[in-house]
Amino acid sequence: MNRLLDTRLQTILLTGSLFLIYIFSMLTLSDYIDVIGSKVFSSDPLMDFQLSLILYWLFGLIFIFFPINHKTKSVIVYAYIFRFIFLHTITIGYLFLYSSDKGFSVISLDEMIYFIRGFTLGSEEFGYVGSGLITRINYIFTQFLPINFFLYRALFGLLSFAGIILIWRAISEYYEDKFYPLLLLLLFFPSVTFWSLNMGKEPVILIGLGIYLLGHFRLLKNLTLQSLLITMAGLMIIGIVRPWVVLILAPGLAISFLGTPKITKSTKLFLISSAFVLLPFILSTIVSLVIRGDTSDIQNQETYLQTLFSIVNKFISEGTTTDVVNNPLVMASEVRQISSITDLINPWRIFSAIFRPFPGEAGGAIGIVVGLESMFLLIISIITLVKFFLKKVRMDMVSWILLSHILFWGILYGAILDFNWGYLFRQKVIVLPFVLSFIFIIHNKSSKMIN
């Protein structure tokens, strides 16, 4: 048997990582951990950190002895060890840097605010959507677990880990191929790992995306109630965290709906006609339910396009911040307002949202890493595109769905690109699994000439 599949080796590596991180935390990270703990009112930050370390290690042991295919399990376990080290070293440095950049008394990271509100406020003081949902999850944790910032971050990290695996599962199940290179790419890609290891909205969205894709791709093969419910469950999870992500996914749903021969043409025509009539009201309702404030300016717009522009502007203003002091990731100064089709659909901005920043465009160590990743994605995409045209590869339904998700994400985020690179960094974790999966599928088709 391949040495890498040996559970004993995996257990030794996982346990060795535990001891190395433990020693590293005592010798190097203790001051960082103390500062982070003081921000979240921890009475013993180092003890909290070590408890999180042990529990995360125990979850890894469960993965090692989980009864699934040995090769699949091995990839997952080694990726888990990679995240184990990443979570308890690199992200601790990030937390220290950006929790202390405005002084000791200021808490500038959302995940710290979510955590503190979770145990200092009553459950009636926060909602069930957006930031309120993340606070509520923290509140639920406090009812069953010790109040431990590091532990709760680890649990959110497990959510995102499961979501990434489900995205791979959805694609590999559709093609009836294990696609291990794709699993490795998704689980080891630095930005996907980094931005999914936080106590925020991204981990919840990733688990929602995994569930959604699993149900959606199953619907493509077999229209069943179970697959439909799985799809709706994924969309619901995503919608209550960030409703505009559902708007990004909607065109992909429409593509699969229009492309399936299982629905009659008359039914499609009727539903499409109904959608054009109802869409402005549906979007306005989403805004009024999720985004605080008066939405009468949306409902009273004269045209559908004006309604759409107002909705997008509300989403943009809700997802940005005016506090940009001392943050090296921030770029520019103001939120762009969308007032025309050219503002909303701009090819250069779509390209920039997907492939930028390039090296040198964003500051800090994170900016350098993201810049190098962007160049890697751009080069691989160009190579894949050349193969696609030279070999005349035919795109299938899954490819079209993934491409639509990528393009509509680029349309929305191109609108806010002038404002904040840091915000774009974090949100890229939503689209990167689509980009990596799309590139892999097209490259795989061009290599094997699957038509």
Secondary structure per residue as TSV (DSSP state, phi and psi in degrees):
chain	resnum	aa	ss	phi	psi
A	1	M	-	360.0	143.1
A	2	N	-	-55.8	132.9
A	3	R	G	-56.1	-35.6
A	4	L	G	-67.8	-19.7
A	5	L	G	-86.0	-4.7
A	6	D	-	-71.4	121.0
A	7	T	H	-65.6	-28.7
A	8	R	H	-65.9	-42.6
A	9	L	H	-62.8	-43.0
A	10	Q	H	-62.4	-41.8
A	11	T	H	-64.7	-41.3
A	12	I	H	-63.9	-44.2
A	13	L	H	-65.8	-41.6
A	14	L	H	-64.2	-47.2
A	15	T	H	-67.6	-37.5
A	16	G	H	-61.5	-39.0
A	17	S	H	-62.7	-38.6
A	18	L	H	-58.1	-49.6
A	19	F	H	-69.0	-38.4
A	20	L	H	-64.4	-43.1
A	21	I	H	-67.1	-37.8
A	22	Y	H	-59.6	-49.1
A	23	I	H	-65.1	-42.4
A	24	F	H	-61.6	-39.8
A	25	S	I	-67.0	-35.7
A	26	M	I	-71.8	-38.5
A	27	L	I	-88.7	-34.4
A	28	T	I	-119.2	-40.3
A	29	L	I	-94.6	-2.9
A	30	S	H	-59.7	-41.1
A	31	D	H	-66.6	-40.1
A	32	Y	H	-61.4	-45.7
A	33	I	H	-63.8	-38.3
A	34	D	H	-63.1	-43.1
A	35	V	H	-64.7	-45.5
A	36	I	H	-61.7	-45.2
A	37	G	H	-61.7	-37.1
A	38	S	H	-65.2	-31.6
A	39	K	H	-66.7	-32.3
A	40	V	T	-106.9	19.4
A	41	F	T	61.7	37.1
A	42	S	-	-82.6	134.4
A	43	S	S	-78.8	-24.7
A	44	D	-	-145.7	80.0
A	45	P	H	-58.0	-42.1
A	46	L	H	-65.4	-38.8
A	47	M	H	-65.0	-41.1
A	48	D	H	-60.5	-43.6
A	49	F	H	-61.9	-44.4
A	50	Q	H	-68.4	-34.8
A	51	L	H	-64.3	-43.4
A	52	S	H	-60.4	-40.8
A	53	L	H	-59.7	-46.5
A	54	I	H	-67.6	-43.3
A	55	L	H	-67.2	-37.5
A	56	Y	H	-66.0	-37.4
A	57	W	H	-62.5	-41.5
A	58	L	H	-62.9	-40.2
A	59	F	H	-61.2	-37.5
A	60	G	H	-62.9	-38.9
A	61	L	H	-62.8	-37.4
A	62	I	H	-61.3	-43.5
A	63	F	H	-59.4	-41.6
A	64	I	H	-61.8	-38.6
A	65	F	T	-100.9	13.6
A	66	F	S	-73.0	135.7
A	67	P	S	-80.7	74.3
A	68	I	S	-129.7	175.4
A	69	N	-	-49.3	131.5
A	70	H	H	-60.7	-41.5
A	71	K	H	-69.2	-43.3
A	72	T	H	-61.3	-46.0
A	73	K	H	-61.9	-38.9
A	74	S	H	-63.4	-43.6
A	75	V	H	-60.5	-44.3
A	76	I	H	-63.8	-42.9
A	77	V	H	-65.0	-45.6
A	78	Y	H	-66.6	-34.8
A	79	A	H	-67.0	-36.3
A	80	Y	H	-64.6	-41.7
A	81	I	H	-62.9	-40.9
A	82	F	H	-58.9	-46.4
A	83	R	H	-68.2	-36.0
A	84	F	H	-55.6	-47.4
A	85	I	H	-70.4	-43.9
A	86	F	H	-57.9	-47.6
A	87	L	H	-61.8	-40.3
A	88	H	H	-98.8	8.5
A	89	T	T	-130.4	-71.7
A	90	I	H	-63.8	-44.2
A	91	T	H	-70.2	-24.4
A	92	I	H	-66.6	-41.5
A	93	G	H	-61.7	-40.4
A	94	Y	H	-62.6	-46.7
A	95	L	H	-59.8	-42.3
A	96	F	H	-63.5	-45.9
A	97	L	H	-62.9	-47.7
A	98	Y	H	-93.9	-1.3
A	99	S	H	-97.6	-9.5
A	100	S	S	-117.9	5.4
A	101	D	T	-73.9	-16.1
A	102	K	T	-115.7	15.4
A	103	G	-	103.7	164.3
A	104	F	T	-65.2	-33.9
A	105	S	T	-87.0	-6.3
A	106	V	-	-105.9	130.0
A	107	I	-	-101.8	111.8
A	108	S	-	-108.1	0.6
A	109	L	-	-106.0	130.3
A	110	D	H	-57.8	-40.7
A	111	E	H	-64.1	-30.5
A	112	M	H	-69.2	-38.9
A	113	I	H	-65.4	-43.9
A	114	Y	H	-57.5	-43.8
A	115	F	H	-64.8	-48.7
A	116	I	H	-63.0	-42.6
A	117	R	H	-64.2	-30.4
A	118	G	H	-62.9	-29.0
A	119	F	H	-115.7	-3.5
A	120	T	H	-104.7	-19.3
A	121	L	S	-107.1	156.9
A	122	G	-	-79.3	157.3
A	123	S	G	-62.7	-21.8
A	124	E	G	-79.5	-6.3
A	125	E	G	-94.9	-1.5
A	126	F	S	-137.6	157.6
A	127	G	-	-89.6	-160.5
A	128	Y	S	-118.2	7.7
A	129	V	S	-130.4	157.3
A	130	G	T	57.3	-134.1
A	131	S	H	-61.6	-32.5
A	132	G	H	-61.5	-36.2
A	133	L	H	-66.1	-43.7
A	134	I	H	-63.6	-41.4
A	135	T	H	-61.6	-40.3
A	136	R	H	-66.3	-38.4
A	137	I	H	-60.5	-42.5
A	138	N	H	-62.3	-40.4
A	139	Y	H	-61.1	-42.6
A	140	I	H	-63.1	-41.1
A	141	F	H	-57.1	-40.1
A	142	T	H	-65.8	-21.1
A	143	Q	H	-77.6	-18.5
A	144	F	H	-125.0	-17.6
A	145	L	S	-127.9	162.5
A	146	P	-	-61.5	148.1
A	147	I	-	-74.0	105.1
A	148	N	-	-147.2	107.4
A	149	F	H	-58.6	-45.2
A	150	F	H	-66.4	-38.1
A	151	L	H	-66.6	-43.3
A	152	Y	H	-65.9	-36.3
A	153	R	H	-60.8	-40.9
A	154	A	H	-63.4	-39.4
A	155	L	H	-67.3	-39.3
A	156	F	H	-63.1	-37.8
A	157	G	H	-61.9	-34.7
A	158	L	H	-66.8	-35.5
A	159	L	H	-60.6	-48.3
A	160	S	H	-66.5	-36.4
A	161	F	H	-59.9	-45.7
A	162	A	H	-63.5	-38.9
A	163	G	H	-63.7	-42.8
A	164	I	H	-63.9	-41.4
A	165	I	H	-64.3	-38.4
A	166	L	H	-66.3	-35.5
A	167	I	H	-61.1	-46.6
A	168	W	H	-61.9	-42.8
A	169	R	H	-60.7	-41.2
A	170	A	H	-61.1	-44.4
A	171	I	H	-72.5	-45.6
A	172	S	H	-66.8	-33.3
A	173	E	H	-68.5	-39.1
A	174	Y	H	-64.0	-43.6
A	175	Y	H	-87.9	-3.1
A	176	E	T	53.2	46.0
A	177	D	S	-144.2	138.8
A	178	K	-	-66.4	-30.2
A	179	F	-	50.4	50.0
A	180	Y	H	-60.7	-37.0
A	181	P	H	-58.3	-37.3
A	182	L	H	-65.8	-42.4
A	183	L	H	-60.0	-43.3
A	184	L	H	-62.4	-42.3
A	185	L	H	-63.0	-45.0
A	186	L	H	-67.9	-40.8
A	187	L	H	-82.1	-22.8
A	188	F	H	-108.5	-1.5
A	189	F	-	-66.9	122.5
A	190	P	H	-55.2	-47.3
A	191	S	H	-65.6	-39.6
A	192	V	H	-61.7	-42.1
A	193	T	H	-65.6	-50.7
A	194	F	H	-61.2	-50.9
A	195	W	H	-80.9	-7.9
A	196	S	H	-94.0	-4.2
A	197	L	S	-102.8	65.9
A	198	N	S	-149.4	163.5
A	199	M	S	-92.9	73.9
A	200	G	S	-147.1	-155.8
A	201	K	H	-80.5	-28.7
A	202	E	H	-58.9	-46.5
A	203	P	H	-59.3	-38.4
A	204	V	H	-68.8	-39.6
A	205	I	H	-64.1	-39.5
A	206	L	H	-64.0	-41.2
A	207	I	H	-66.7	-35.3
A	208	G	H	-66.0	-41.1
A	209	L	H	-63.9	-40.3
A	210	G	H	-62.1	-44.8
A	211	I	H	-65.7	-43.1
A	212	Y	H	-60.1	-49.5
A	213	L	H	-64.3	-38.6
A	214	L	H	-60.3	-46.8
A	215	G	H	-68.4	-41.7
A	216	H	H	-63.9	-46.6
A	217	F	H	-71.4	-27.6
A	218	R	H	-69.9	-34.9
A	219	L	H	-63.3	-33.3
A	220	L	H	-62.6	-32.3
A	221	K	H	-92.6	-33.4
A	222	N	-	-154.5	113.2
A	223	L	-	-76.3	96.2
A	224	T	-	-125.3	157.9
A	225	L	H	-63.8	-38.9
A	226	Q	H	-61.1	-46.0
A	227	S	H	-64.3	-38.6
A	228	L	H	-63.9	-42.4
A	229	L	H	-65.7	-38.1
A	230	I	H	-63.6	-44.0
A	231	T	H	-60.2	-46.9
A	232	M	H	-65.0	-36.5
A	233	A	H	-63.6	-43.3
A	234	G	H	-62.4	-44.7
A	235	L	H	-64.6	-35.4
A	236	M	H	-66.6	-43.3
A	237	I	H	-60.1	-45.6
A	238	I	H	-64.9	-43.8
A	239	G	H	-63.6	-36.1
A	240	I	H	-79.4	-13.3
A	241	V	H	-94.2	-55.2
A	242	R	-	-140.4	98.8
A	243	P	H	-62.9	-29.5
A	244	W	H	-69.2	-18.0
A	245	V	H	-67.5	-32.1
A	246	V	H	-63.6	-36.4
A	247	L	H	-64.9	-32.6
A	248	I	H	-68.3	-35.9
A	249	L	H	-80.9	-23.5
A	250	A	H	-56.2	-43.9
A	251	P	H	-60.0	-36.0
A	252	G	H	-64.3	-38.6
A	253	L	H	-64.0	-39.8
A	254	A	H	-65.1	-39.0
A	255	I	H	-61.5	-47.6
A	256	S	H	-67.8	-33.1
A	257	F	H	-65.5	-45.5
A	258	L	H	-72.6	-27.7
A	259	G	H	-86.4	-15.2
A	260	T	-	-79.7	134.3
A	261	P	T	-81.7	-1.6
A	262	K	T	-80.3	-10.6
A	263	I	S	-113.2	132.0
A	264	T	-	-67.5	154.8
A	265	K	H	-62.7	-37.4
A	266	S	H	-65.8	-38.5
A	267	T	H	-66.2	-41.6
A	268	K	H	-61.0	-45.8
A	269	L	H	-61.9	-42.0
A	270	F	H	-64.2	-46.2
A	271	L	H	-68.7	-36.7
A	272	I	H	-65.4	-44.0
A	273	S	H	-61.0	-42.8
A	274	S	H	-63.9	-38.9
A	275	A	H	-62.8	-41.3
A	276	F	H	-64.6	-31.8
A	277	V	H	-76.5	-40.8
A	278	L	H	-88.1	-21.0
A	279	L	H	-55.6	-47.6
A	280	P	H	-58.2	-39.2
A	281	F	H	-69.8	-38.1
A	282	I	H	-64.7	-46.7
A	283	L	H	-63.3	-41.5
A	284	S	H	-63.3	-38.5
A	285	T	H	-64.9	-42.1
A	286	I	H	-58.3	-45.6
A	287	V	H	-62.6	-46.1
A	288	S	H	-66.3	-29.7
A	289	L	H	-80.0	-35.0
A	290	V	H	-103.6	-38.0
A	291	I	S	-99.5	124.7
A	292	R	-	-69.6	153.2
A	293	G	S	113.7	170.9
A	294	D	-	-75.9	129.5
A	295	T	-	-109.9	14.5
A	296	S	H	-63.9	-28.6
A	297	D	H	-65.5	-27.3
A	298	I	H	-75.1	-48.3
A	299	Q	H	-68.8	-22.1
A	300	N	T	-98.5	10.5
A	301	Q	-	-66.8	150.8
A	302	E	S	-77.9	-34.3
A	303	T	S	-126.3	163.7
A	304	Y	H	-62.3	-40.9
A	305	L	H	-64.4	-40.3
A	306	Q	H	-63.4	-37.6
A	307	T	H	-61.9	-46.0
A	308	L	H	-62.5	-44.2
A	309	F	H	-62.7	-41.1
A	310	S	H	-64.6	-38.9
A	311	I	H	-64.9	-46.5
A	312	V	H	-61.5	-41.3
A	313	N	H	-63.4	-36.7
A	314	K	H	-67.4	-41.1
A	315	F	H	-62.6	-42.3
A	316	I	H	-64.2	-47.2
A	317	S	H	-65.1	-31.4
A	318	E	H	-71.1	-28.6
A	319	G	T	-100.0	15.2
A	320	T	-	-127.1	171.2
A	321	T	-	-133.2	149.1
A	322	T	S	-96.0	-7.7
A	323	D	-	-91.3	97.7
A	324	V	-	-117.6	16.3
A	325	V	T	-70.4	135.2
A	326	N	T	61.3	22.5
A	327	N	-	-110.0	107.7
A	328	P	T	-69.2	-9.5
A	329	L	T	-86.7	-12.5
A	330	V	-	-80.1	142.7
A	331	M	-	-131.0	144.1
A	332	A	-	69.2	-167.8
A	333	S	S	-137.7	-26.7
A	334	E	S	-130.2	156.7
A	335	V	-	-82.0	130.0
A	336	R	-	-74.7	143.0
A	337	Q	-	-105.1	134.9
A	338	I	-	-91.3	122.6
A	339	S	-	-132.5	-1.2
A	340	S	S	-153.1	167.6
A	341	I	H	-62.1	-37.5
A	342	T	H	-67.6	-28.1
A	343	D	H	-70.2	-37.8
A	344	L	H	-82.2	-41.6
A	345	I	S	-116.8	93.9
A	346	N	-	-126.5	113.0
A	347	P	H	-54.6	-39.9
A	348	W	H	-66.9	-38.6
A	349	R	H	-70.2	-36.2
A	350	I	H	-62.8	-46.9
A	351	F	H	-58.9	-44.6
A	352	S	H	-64.1	-40.3
A	353	A	H	-64.4	-32.6
A	354	I	H	-85.7	-41.6
A	355	F	H	-110.1	-13.5
A	356	R	-	-98.4	164.6
A	357	P	-	-82.3	148.5
A	358	F	-	-82.6	165.1
A	359	P	T	-54.3	130.5
A	360	G	T	95.5	-12.2
A	361	E	S	-85.2	-23.3
A	362	A	S	-126.1	143.6
A	363	G	-	-85.0	169.6
A	364	G	H	81.1	168.3
A	365	A	H	-62.9	-38.0
A	366	I	H	-64.0	-41.1
A	367	G	H	-61.8	-37.6
A	368	I	H	-64.9	-46.6
A	369	V	H	-63.3	-45.8
A	370	V	H	-64.3	-37.2
A	371	G	H	-62.3	-43.1
A	372	L	H	-65.3	-40.6
A	373	E	H	-62.0	-40.7
A	374	S	H	-62.0	-41.9
A	375	M	H	-64.1	-40.2
A	376	F	H	-60.8	-47.1
A	377	L	H	-62.5	-41.1
A	378	L	H	-65.3	-45.1
A	379	I	H	-64.6	-45.9
A	380	I	H	-62.9	-38.1
A	381	S	H	-65.4	-41.4
A	382	I	H	-64.1	-45.2
A	383	I	H	-60.3	-44.5
A	384	T	H	-64.5	-40.2
A	385	L	H	-64.2	-41.5
A	386	V	H	-61.7	-46.2
A	387	K	H	-61.5	-38.9
A	388	F	H	-58.1	-45.2
A	389	F	H	-78.5	-39.1
A	390	L	H	-65.7	-39.8
A	391	K	T	-94.7	0.3
A	392	K	T	54.0	51.9
A	393	V	-	-72.9	139.7
A	394	R	-	-98.2	126.5
A	395	M	-	-76.8	139.6
A	396	D	-	-98.8	-175.7
A	397	M	H	-62.5	-41.9
A	398	V	H	-61.8	-40.8
A	399	S	H	-62.5	-42.9
A	400	W	H	-64.5	-39.4
A	401	I	H	-64.1	-48.3
A	402	L	H	-61.7	-41.7
A	403	L	H	-62.4	-40.2
A	404	S	H	-64.7	-39.8
A	405	H	H	-61.9	-41.7
A	406	I	H	-65.8	-46.2
A	407	L	H	-65.7	-43.6
A	408	F	H	-72.4	-29.7
A	409	W	H	-64.4	-43.2
A	410	G	H	-62.3	-37.0
A	411	I	H	-61.8	-48.2
A	412	L	H	-68.1	-47.4
A	413	Y	H	-77.6	-21.7
A	414	G	H	-61.1	-27.0
A	415	A	T	-69.4	-26.3
A	416	I	T	-111.6	9.6
A	417	L	T	-60.7	-34.7
A	418	D	T	-67.3	-12.8
A	419	F	T	-91.6	-52.7
A	420	N	-	-151.9	108.8
A	421	W	H	-66.5	-37.9
A	422	G	H	-60.2	-41.2
A	423	Y	H	-64.2	-40.7
A	424	L	H	-64.2	-40.2
A	425	F	H	-53.1	-52.2
A	426	R	H	-65.1	-41.7
A	427	Q	H	-74.9	-17.4
A	428	K	H	-63.1	-21.5
A	429	V	H	-61.9	-21.8
A	430	I	H	-71.9	-40.5
A	431	V	H	-97.3	-22.2
A	432	L	H	-57.4	-41.5
A	433	P	H	-59.5	-34.4
A	434	F	H	-68.0	-45.0
A	435	V	H	-62.9	-49.1
A	436	L	H	-63.4	-40.5
A	437	S	H	-67.2	-41.5
A	438	F	H	-63.7	-46.8
A	439	I	H	-60.0	-43.9
A	440	F	H	-63.0	-44.6
A	441	I	H	-64.1	-46.4
A	442	I	H	-64.5	-42.5
A	443	H	H	-62.8	-40.7
A	444	N	H	-65.0	-40.4
A	445	K	H	-66.6	-42.0
A	446	S	H	-68.8	-30.5
A	447	S	H	-73.5	-38.9
A	448	K	H	-98.5	-7.8
A	449	M	T	54.2	52.5
A	450	I	-	-86.6	120.7
A	451	N	-	-116.3	360.0
